[in-house]
Amino acid sequence: MSFKLRKHQRLKSPEEFKLVYGNKQWGNTRLLTFNVLSVTHESQLGVTVSKKVSKLAVRRNELKRIVREFYRHKKAELVAAKLVITVKPAARNASNGEVRAELEELWVKLLKWQRWNSHQQNRDDA
């Protein structure tokens, strides 16, 4: 299994992000929010970190790397979804360890959404 996140596994265009945001299915923790859209093909990830989190591009990029690294190791658990993870301004003073702990918490919520969504689709198909 490859942990590398390839270009086709990333959301790139503003239209792709808007599509996921428009779905209105989301969850959050103190430091992070996810928006998700069920799809029929391979999962994709988008990460957003605004200047409200940090004025320093170095810190924003570091947070993006942490999120992408976490996703690479967990992506096998996710079945066909477009996912946008947003780092909230509350993460401004959080340590990298705190961000990783919040990612674990967020991932549990995402997997609950996945089970719920799968159940909804099975119910609709019946």
DSSP file (Angstrom, degrees, kcal/mol; ACC not computed):
  #  RESIDUE AA STRUCTURE BP1 BP2  ACC     N-H-->O    O-->H-N    N-H-->O    O-->H-N    TCO  KAPPA ALPHA  PHI   PSI    X-CA   Y-CA   Z-CA
    1    1 A M              0   0    0      0, 0.0     2,-0.4     0, 0.0    75,-0.0   0.000 360.0 360.0 360.0 132.2    0.0    0.0    0.0
    2    2 A S        -     0   0    0      1,-0.1     0, 0.0     2,-0.1     0, 0.0  -0.766 360.0-165.8 -93.4 133.5    1.3    3.4   -1.0
    3    3 A F        +     0   0    0     -2,-0.4     2,-0.2     2,-0.1    -1,-0.1   0.414  53.4 117.9 -93.7   0.8    1.0    6.3    1.5
    4    4 A K        -     0   0    0      1,-0.1     2,-0.8    69,-0.0    -2,-0.1  -0.459  63.0-136.6 -72.4 138.9    1.8    8.8   -1.2
    5    5 A L        -     0   0    0     -2,-0.2    -1,-0.1     2,-0.0     2,-0.1  -0.852  25.3-155.0 -97.1 107.1   -0.9   11.4   -1.9
    6    6 A R    >   -     0   0    0     -2,-0.8     3,-1.7     1,-0.1     4,-0.1  -0.324  27.2-105.2 -81.9 164.1   -1.1   11.7   -5.7
    7    7 A K  G >  S+     0   0    0      1,-0.3     3,-1.7     2,-0.2    -1,-0.1   0.871 119.9  55.0 -57.2 -41.0   -2.3   14.7   -7.6
    8    8 A H  G 3  S+     0   0    0      1,-0.3    -1,-0.3    36,-0.0     4,-0.1   0.599 101.6  61.1 -71.7  -8.0   -5.6   13.0   -8.6
    9    9 A Q  G <  S+     0   0    0     -3,-1.7    36,-2.3    35,-0.1     2,-0.4   0.332  95.4  78.0 -95.8   5.4   -6.2   12.4   -4.9
   10   10 A R  B <  S-a   45   0A   0     -3,-1.7     2,-0.4    34,-0.3    36,-0.2  -0.909  79.8-125.2-117.6 142.5   -6.3   16.1   -4.1
   11   11 A L        +     0   0    0     34,-2.8    36,-0.2    -2,-0.4    -2,-0.1  -0.718  38.4 163.9 -79.2 132.9   -8.9   18.7   -4.6
   12   12 A K        +     0   0    0     -2,-0.4    -1,-0.2    34,-0.1    -4,-0.0   0.745  42.0  68.6-121.5 -41.7   -7.4   21.5   -6.6
   13   13 A S  S  > S-     0   0    0      1,-0.1     4,-1.7     4,-0.0     3,-0.4  -0.508  75.2-124.0 -90.7 153.2   -9.9   23.9   -8.1
   14   14 A P  H  > S+     0   0    0      0, 0.0     4,-2.6     0, 0.0     5,-0.2   0.830 112.7  60.1 -58.5 -31.4  -12.2   26.3   -6.3
   15   15 A E  H  > S+     0   0    0      2,-0.2     4,-2.1     1,-0.2     5,-0.1   0.890 103.0  50.5 -64.5 -39.2  -15.2   24.6   -8.0
   16   16 A E  H  > S+     0   0    0     -3,-0.4     4,-1.7     2,-0.2    -1,-0.2   0.915 112.0  47.1 -64.6 -42.4  -14.3   21.2   -6.4
   17   17 A F  H  X S+     0   0    0     -4,-1.7     4,-2.7     1,-0.2     5,-0.2   0.923 111.4  51.1 -64.0 -44.4  -14.1   22.9   -3.0
   18   18 A K  H  X S+     0   0    0     -4,-2.6     4,-2.5     1,-0.2    -1,-0.2   0.869 106.4  55.3 -61.8 -37.5  -17.4   24.7   -3.5
   19   19 A L  H  X S+     0   0    0     -4,-2.1     4,-0.5     2,-0.2    -1,-0.2   0.919 111.6  43.2 -61.1 -44.2  -19.1   21.4   -4.5
   20   20 A V  H >< S+     0   0    0     -4,-1.7     3,-1.1     1,-0.2     5,-0.4   0.928 114.7  49.0 -68.8 -45.4  -18.0   19.8   -1.2
   21   21 A Y  H >< S+     0   0    0     -4,-2.7     3,-1.2     1,-0.2    -2,-0.2   0.869 106.6  58.2 -61.3 -36.4  -18.9   22.9    0.9
   22   22 A G  H 3< S+     0   0    0     -4,-2.5    -1,-0.2     1,-0.2    -2,-0.2   0.660  89.0  74.0 -69.1 -16.1  -22.3   23.0   -0.9
   23   23 A N  T << S-     0   0    0     -3,-1.1    -1,-0.2    -4,-0.5    -2,-0.2   0.734  88.8-146.5 -71.0 -23.1  -23.2   19.5    0.3
   24   24 A K    <   +     0   0    0     -3,-1.2     2,-0.6    -4,-0.4    -3,-0.1   0.722  54.6 127.4  63.4  24.8  -23.8   20.7    3.9
   25   25 A Q        +     0   0    0     -5,-0.4    11,-2.6    11,-0.4     2,-0.3  -0.959  34.4 135.6-111.6 119.2  -22.5   17.5    5.5
   26   26 A W  E     -B   35   0A   0     -2,-0.6     2,-0.3     9,-0.2     9,-0.2  -0.922  34.2-163.5-154.0 171.2  -19.8   18.3    8.0
   27   27 A G  E     -B   34   0A   0      7,-1.9     7,-3.1    -2,-0.3     2,-0.3  -0.956  15.1-165.6-154.6 164.1  -18.4   17.7   11.5
   28   28 A N  E     -B   33   0A   0     -2,-0.3     5,-0.2     5,-0.2     2,-0.2  -0.975  15.2-161.9-152.4 166.6  -15.9   19.6   13.7
   29   29 A T        -     0   0    0      3,-3.1    73,-0.0    -2,-0.3    74,-0.0  -0.676  54.8 -79.8-129.8-172.1  -13.7   19.6   16.7
   30   30 A R  S    S+     0   0    0     -2,-0.2    60,-0.2     1,-0.2    61,-0.1   0.865 128.5  21.9 -62.4 -36.7  -12.2   22.5   18.6
   31   31 A L  S    S+     0   0    0     67,-0.1    57,-3.1    59,-0.1     2,-0.3   0.596 122.9  43.4-108.1 -14.9   -9.4   23.1   16.1
   32   32 A L  E     - C   0  87A   0     55,-0.2    -3,-3.1    70,-0.1     2,-0.3  -0.920  51.2-163.8-138.1 155.8  -10.7   21.5   12.8
   33   33 A T  E     -BC  28  86A   0     53,-2.1    53,-3.0    -2,-0.3     2,-0.4  -0.990   9.7-157.9-134.0 144.4  -13.7   21.1   10.6
   34   34 A F  E     -BC  27  85A   0     -7,-3.1    -7,-1.9    -2,-0.3     2,-0.4  -0.971   4.5-167.5-121.7 145.1  -14.5   18.6    7.9
   35   35 A N  E     -BC  26  84A   0     49,-2.3    49,-2.7    -2,-0.4     2,-0.3  -0.974  18.6-171.1-120.2 140.2  -16.9   18.9    5.0
   36   36 A V  E     - C   0  83A   0    -11,-2.6   -11,-0.4    -2,-0.4     2,-0.4  -0.976  18.9-170.4-141.0 148.5  -17.6   15.8    3.0
   37   37 A L  E     - C   0  82A   0     45,-2.2    45,-3.3    -2,-0.3     2,-0.2  -0.991  26.2-128.0-137.7 125.7  -19.3   14.6   -0.1
   38   38 A S  E     + C   0  81A   0     -2,-0.4     2,-0.3    43,-0.2    43,-0.3  -0.543  34.4 175.9 -74.0 136.5  -19.9   11.0   -1.0
   39   39 A V        -     0   0    0     41,-2.0     4,-0.1    -2,-0.2    -1,-0.0  -0.834  37.9-125.8-133.7 172.1  -18.7   10.0   -4.5
   40   40 A T  S    S+     0   0    0     -2,-0.3     2,-0.1     2,-0.1     3,-0.1   0.553  88.9  54.2 -97.6  -9.1  -18.5    6.8   -6.6
   41   41 A H  S    S-     0   0    0      1,-0.2    -2,-0.2    38,-0.1    40,-0.0  -0.326 103.9 -38.8-111.7-164.7  -14.8    7.0   -7.4
   42   42 A E        -     0   0    0     38,-0.1    -1,-0.2    -2,-0.1    37,-0.1  -0.158  67.1 -99.8 -60.6 147.4  -11.6    7.4   -5.4
   43   43 A S        -     0   0    0     35,-0.2     2,-0.3    32,-0.1    39,-0.2  -0.304  36.6-162.5 -66.9 149.6  -11.4    9.7   -2.4
   44   44 A Q  E     - d   0  82A   0     37,-2.0    39,-2.7     2,-0.0     2,-0.4  -0.966   3.6-148.8-133.8 151.4   -9.9   13.1   -2.6
   45   45 A L  E     -ad  10  83A   0    -36,-2.3   -34,-2.8    -2,-0.3     2,-0.4  -0.953  11.2-177.4-123.8 140.1   -8.6   15.5    0.0
   46   46 A G  E     - d   0  84A   0     37,-2.4    39,-2.7    -2,-0.4     2,-0.4  -0.990   9.9-162.1-129.0 142.0   -8.5   19.3    0.2
   47   47 A V  E     - d   0  85A   0     -2,-0.4     2,-0.4   -36,-0.2    39,-0.2  -0.988   4.2-170.0-127.0 133.0   -7.0   21.3    3.1
   48   48 A T  E     + d   0  86A   0     37,-2.4    39,-2.6    -2,-0.4     2,-0.4  -0.984  11.1 171.5-125.7 135.4   -7.6   24.9    3.9
   49   49 A V  E     - d   0  87A   0     -2,-0.4    39,-0.1    37,-0.2    15,-0.1  -0.937  21.6-152.6-138.5 112.5   -5.7   27.1    6.4
   50   50 A S    >>  -     0   0    0     37,-0.6     3,-1.3    -2,-0.4     4,-1.0  -0.277  30.3-106.8 -84.1 170.1   -6.6   30.8    6.3
   51   51 A K  T 34 S+     0   0    0      1,-0.3    -1,-0.1     2,-0.2     5,-0.1   0.656 115.2  73.4 -68.9 -14.9   -4.4   33.7    7.3
   52   52 A K  T 34 S+     0   0    0      1,-0.2    -1,-0.3     3,-0.1     3,-0.2   0.789  95.6  51.8 -66.6 -26.5   -6.6   34.0   10.4
   53   53 A V  T <4 S-     0   0    0     -3,-1.3     2,-0.3     1,-0.3    -2,-0.2   0.929 134.4 -16.7 -73.6 -47.0   -4.8   30.9   11.7
   54   54 A S     <  -     0   0    0     -4,-1.0    -1,-0.3     1,-0.1     6,-0.1  -0.949  44.9-145.9-159.2 138.0   -1.4   32.4   11.1
   55   55 A K  S    S+     0   0    0     -2,-0.3     2,-0.6    -3,-0.2    -4,-0.1   0.681  83.5  90.2 -74.1 -17.6    0.0   35.3    9.1
   56   56 A L     >  -     0   0    0      1,-0.2     4,-2.0    -5,-0.1     3,-0.4  -0.713  66.3-155.9 -87.6 119.3    3.1   33.1    8.5
   57   57 A A  H  > S+     0   0    0     -2,-0.6     4,-2.8     1,-0.2     5,-0.2   0.830  94.3  62.9 -59.8 -32.1    2.9   31.0    5.3
   58   58 A V  H  > S+     0   0    0      1,-0.2     4,-2.0     2,-0.2    -1,-0.2   0.924 106.1  43.3 -59.3 -45.7    5.5   28.6    6.9
   59   59 A R  H  > S+     0   0    0     -3,-0.4     4,-2.3     2,-0.2    -2,-0.2   0.903 113.4  51.0 -68.9 -41.9    3.1   27.8    9.8
   60   60 A R  H  X S+     0   0    0     -4,-2.0     4,-2.0     1,-0.2    -2,-0.2   0.922 112.3  46.9 -61.4 -43.2    0.1   27.4    7.4
   61   61 A N  H  X S+     0   0    0     -4,-2.8     4,-2.4     2,-0.2    -1,-0.2   0.869 109.1  54.9 -66.7 -36.5    2.0   25.1    5.2
   62   62 A E  H  X S+     0   0    0     -4,-2.0     4,-2.2    -5,-0.2    -1,-0.2   0.920 108.4  48.6 -61.6 -44.1    3.2   23.1    8.2
   63   63 A L  H  X S+     0   0    0     -4,-2.3     4,-2.2     1,-0.2    -2,-0.2   0.896 110.3  51.4 -64.1 -39.7   -0.4   22.6    9.3
   64   64 A K  H  X S+     0   0    0     -4,-2.0     4,-2.8     1,-0.2     5,-0.2   0.913 109.0  50.8 -62.3 -42.3   -1.3   21.5    5.8
   65   65 A R  H  X S+     0   0    0     -4,-2.4     4,-2.7     2,-0.2     5,-0.2   0.900 108.6  51.9 -62.2 -40.7    1.5   19.0    5.8
   66   66 A I  H  X S+     0   0    0     -4,-2.2     4,-2.3     2,-0.2    -1,-0.2   0.931 112.4  45.4 -61.0 -46.1    0.4   17.6    9.2
   67   67 A V  H  X S+     0   0    0     -4,-2.2     4,-2.6     2,-0.2    -2,-0.2   0.931 114.4  47.6 -64.6 -46.3   -3.2   17.1    7.8
   68   68 A R  H  X S+     0   0    0     -4,-2.8     4,-2.5     2,-0.2    -2,-0.2   0.901 111.6  50.5 -63.6 -40.3   -2.0   15.5    4.6
   69   69 A E  H  X S+     0   0    0     -4,-2.7     4,-1.5    -5,-0.2    -1,-0.2   0.932 111.3  48.4 -62.3 -45.2    0.4   13.2    6.3
   70   70 A F  H  X S+     0   0    0     -4,-2.3     4,-1.1    -5,-0.2     3,-0.3   0.938 112.2  49.2 -59.0 -47.9   -2.4   12.1    8.7
   71   71 A Y  H >X S+     0   0    0     -4,-2.6     4,-2.1     1,-0.2     3,-0.6   0.895 104.9  58.0 -60.3 -42.5   -4.8   11.5    5.8
   72   72 A R  H 3< S+     0   0    0     -4,-2.5     4,-0.2     1,-0.3    -1,-0.2   0.878 109.5  44.7 -56.9 -38.5   -2.2    9.5    3.8
   73   73 A H  H 3< S+     0   0    0     -4,-1.5    -1,-0.3    -3,-0.3    -2,-0.2   0.713 123.0  35.5 -79.4 -20.3   -2.0    7.0    6.7
   74   74 A K  H X< S+     0   0    0     -4,-1.1     3,-2.3    -3,-0.6     4,-0.4   0.505  84.7  99.6-109.2  -7.6   -5.8    6.8    7.2
   75   75 A K  G >< S+     0   0    0     -4,-2.1     3,-1.1     1,-0.3   -32,-0.1   0.735  72.3  67.9 -60.3 -24.2   -7.1    7.1    3.7
   76   76 A A  G 3  S+     0   0    0      1,-0.2    -1,-0.3    -4,-0.2    -2,-0.1   0.764  95.9  57.3 -65.5 -23.2   -7.6    3.3    3.3
   77   77 A E  G <  S+     0   0    0     -3,-2.3     2,-0.4     2,-0.0    -1,-0.2   0.661  93.3  81.7 -79.3 -16.7  -10.4    3.6    6.0
   78   78 A L    <   -     0   0    0     -3,-1.1     2,-0.7    -4,-0.4   -35,-0.2  -0.777  69.3-150.3 -97.6 130.8  -12.4    6.1    3.9
   79   79 A V        -     0   0    0     -2,-0.4   -40,-0.2     1,-0.2   -37,-0.1  -0.891  60.7 -40.7-106.8 113.8  -14.6    4.9    1.1
   80   80 A A  S    S+     0   0    0     -2,-0.7   -41,-2.0     1,-0.1     2,-0.3   0.870  87.5 136.9  41.7  79.6  -15.2    7.1   -1.9
   81   81 A A  E     -C   38   0A   0    -43,-0.3   -37,-2.0    -3,-0.1     2,-0.6  -0.995  52.7-131.7-149.7 145.8  -15.6   10.7   -0.5
   82   82 A K  E     -Cd  37  44A   0    -45,-3.3   -45,-2.2    -2,-0.3     2,-0.4  -0.894  37.1-169.6 -93.9 127.1  -14.4   14.2   -1.3
   83   83 A L  E     -Cd  36  45A   0    -39,-2.7   -37,-2.4    -2,-0.6     2,-0.5  -0.968  18.7-170.2-128.0 131.3  -13.1   15.6    1.9
   84   84 A V  E     -Cd  35  46A   0    -49,-2.7   -49,-2.3    -2,-0.4     2,-0.5  -0.986   8.3-164.7-118.4 123.2  -12.1   19.2    2.9
   85   85 A I  E     -Cd  34  47A   0    -39,-2.7   -37,-2.4    -2,-0.5     2,-0.5  -0.937   6.2-164.0-107.8 126.2  -10.4   19.7    6.2
   86   86 A T  E     -Cd  33  48A   0    -53,-3.0   -53,-2.1    -2,-0.5     2,-0.5  -0.930  13.2-140.7-112.4 129.0  -10.3   23.2    7.5
   87   87 A V  E     -Cd  32  49A   0    -39,-2.6   -37,-0.6    -2,-0.5   -55,-0.2  -0.786  25.1-137.7 -87.5 126.0   -8.0   24.3   10.2
   88   88 A K    >   -     0   0    0    -57,-3.1     3,-2.1    -2,-0.5     4,-0.1  -0.399  21.0-110.2 -82.6 158.9   -9.8   26.8   12.5
   89   89 A P  G >  S+     0   0    0      0, 0.0     3,-2.0     0, 0.0     4,-0.2   0.739 112.8  75.7 -58.5 -22.7   -8.2   30.0   13.9
   90   90 A A  G >  S+     0   0    0      1,-0.3     3,-0.6   -60,-0.2   -59,-0.1   0.704  83.6  67.2 -61.7 -18.2   -8.3   28.3   17.3
   91   91 A A  G X   +     0   0    0     -3,-2.1     3,-1.1   -60,-0.3    -1,-0.3   0.472  70.0 102.3 -80.7  -0.8   -5.3   26.3   16.1
   92   92 A R  G <  S+     0   0    0     -3,-2.0    -1,-0.2     1,-0.3    -2,-0.1   0.886  94.6  24.1 -50.1 -47.2   -3.2   29.4   16.1
   93   93 A N  G <  S+     0   0    0     -3,-0.6    -1,-0.3    -4,-0.2     2,-0.2   0.292  97.4 118.4-105.4   9.7   -1.4   28.6   19.4
   94   94 A A    <   -     0   0    0     -3,-1.1     2,-0.1    -4,-0.1    -3,-0.0  -0.473  63.0-122.3 -77.8 146.2   -1.9   24.8   19.3
   95   95 A S     >  -     0   0    0     -2,-0.2     4,-1.9     1,-0.1     5,-0.1  -0.400  26.8-108.7 -78.5 164.5    1.1   22.5   19.2
   96   96 A N  H  > S+     0   0    0      1,-0.2     4,-2.3     2,-0.2     5,-0.2   0.861 121.2  56.1 -61.8 -35.3    1.5   20.0   16.4
   97   97 A G  H  > S+     0   0    0      2,-0.2     4,-2.2     1,-0.2    -1,-0.2   0.884 105.8  50.2 -63.5 -39.7    0.7   17.2   18.9
   98   98 A E  H  > S+     0   0    0      2,-0.2     4,-2.2     1,-0.2    -1,-0.2   0.891 109.4  51.4 -65.5 -39.2   -2.6   18.9   19.7
   99   99 A V  H  X S+     0   0    0     -4,-1.9     4,-2.1     2,-0.2    -2,-0.2   0.918 109.9  49.3 -64.1 -43.0   -3.4   19.2   16.1
  100  100 A R  H  X S+     0   0    0     -4,-2.3     4,-1.9     2,-0.2    -2,-0.2   0.904 110.1  50.8 -63.2 -40.9   -2.7   15.5   15.5
  101  101 A A  H  X S+     0   0    0     -4,-2.2     4,-1.9     1,-0.2    -1,-0.2   0.901 110.6  49.2 -63.1 -40.5   -4.9   14.6   18.5
  102  102 A E  H  X S+     0   0    0     -4,-2.2     4,-2.8     1,-0.2    -1,-0.2   0.856 106.8  56.2 -66.9 -34.8   -7.7   16.7   17.1
  103  103 A L  H  X S+     0   0    0     -4,-2.1     4,-2.6     2,-0.2    -2,-0.2   0.902 105.8  51.1 -62.7 -40.4   -7.2   15.0   13.7
  104  104 A E  H  X S+     0   0    0     -4,-1.9     4,-1.8     2,-0.2    -2,-0.2   0.930 112.1  46.7 -60.8 -45.2   -7.8   11.6   15.4
  105  105 A E  H  X S+     0   0    0     -4,-1.9     4,-1.5     1,-0.2    -2,-0.2   0.907 113.1  48.9 -63.3 -42.8  -11.0   12.9   17.0
  106  106 A L  H  X S+     0   0    0     -4,-2.8     4,-2.2     1,-0.2    -1,-0.2   0.884 107.2  55.9 -63.9 -38.9  -12.1   14.4   13.7
  107  107 A W  H  X S+     0   0    0     -4,-2.6     4,-2.6     1,-0.2    -1,-0.2   0.884 103.2  54.3 -63.8 -39.0  -11.4   11.1   11.9
  108  108 A V  H  X S+     0   0    0     -4,-1.8     4,-1.8     1,-0.2    -1,-0.2   0.921 110.1  47.4 -59.9 -43.4  -13.7    9.2   14.4
  109  109 A K  H  X S+     0   0    0     -4,-1.5     4,-2.2     1,-0.2    -2,-0.2   0.877 110.4  52.4 -65.1 -37.9  -16.5   11.6   13.5
  110  110 A L  H  X S+     0   0    0     -4,-2.2     4,-2.3     2,-0.2    -2,-0.2   0.903 108.4  49.7 -65.4 -41.7  -15.8   11.2    9.8
  111  111 A L  H  X S+     0   0    0     -4,-2.6     4,-2.2     2,-0.2    -1,-0.2   0.856 108.8  53.0 -66.9 -34.0  -16.0    7.4   10.0
  112  112 A K  H  X S+     0   0    0     -4,-1.8     4,-2.5     2,-0.2    -2,-0.2   0.917 109.0  49.8 -63.9 -42.4  -19.3    7.8   11.9
  113  113 A W  H  X S+     0   0    0     -4,-2.2     4,-3.2     1,-0.2     5,-0.2   0.922 108.7  53.2 -59.5 -43.0  -20.5    9.9    9.0
  114  114 A Q  H  X S+     0   0    0     -4,-2.3     4,-2.4     1,-0.2    -2,-0.2   0.910 109.8  46.7 -60.7 -44.0  -19.4    7.3    6.6
  115  115 A R  H  X S+     0   0    0     -4,-2.2     4,-2.2     2,-0.2    -1,-0.2   0.919 114.6  47.6 -64.1 -42.5  -21.3    4.5    8.4
  116  116 A W  H  X S+     0   0    0     -4,-2.5     4,-2.5     2,-0.2    -2,-0.2   0.928 112.8  48.5 -62.6 -45.8  -24.4    6.7    8.5
  117  117 A N  H  X S+     0   0    0     -4,-3.2     4,-2.5     1,-0.2    -2,-0.2   0.894 110.7  50.7 -63.3 -41.6  -24.1    7.7    4.8
  118  118 A S  H  X S+     0   0    0     -4,-2.4     4,-2.3    -5,-0.2    -1,-0.2   0.910 110.8  49.2 -62.7 -42.5  -23.7    4.0    3.8
  119  119 A H  H  X S+     0   0    0     -4,-2.2     4,-2.3     2,-0.2    -2,-0.2   0.908 110.8  50.5 -62.8 -42.7  -26.8    3.1    5.8
  120  120 A Q  H  X S+     0   0    0     -4,-2.5     4,-2.3     1,-0.2    -2,-0.2   0.913 111.2  47.9 -62.3 -43.7  -28.7    6.0    4.1
  121  121 A Q  H  X S+     0   0    0     -4,-2.5     4,-2.0     2,-0.2    -1,-0.2   0.898 111.8  49.5 -66.4 -40.0  -27.7    4.8    0.7
  122  122 A N  H  X S+     0   0    0     -4,-2.3     4,-1.2     2,-0.2    -1,-0.2   0.895 111.9  49.2 -64.9 -39.3  -28.6    1.2    1.4
  123  123 A R  H  < S+     0   0    0     -4,-2.3    -2,-0.2     1,-0.2    -1,-0.2   0.889 111.3  48.9 -66.4 -40.3  -32.0    2.3    2.7
  124  124 A D  H  < S+     0   0    0     -4,-2.3    -1,-0.2     1,-0.2    -2,-0.2   0.838 109.4  53.0 -68.4 -32.5  -32.6    4.4   -0.4
  125  125 A D  H  <        0   0    0     -4,-2.0    -1,-0.2     1,-0.2    -2,-0.2   0.774 360.0 360.0 -72.9 -26.3  -31.6    1.6   -2.7
  126  126 A A     <        0   0    0     -4,-1.2    -1,-0.2    -5,-0.1    -2,-0.2   0.479 360.0 360.0 -77.1 360.0  -34.1   -0.8   -1.0
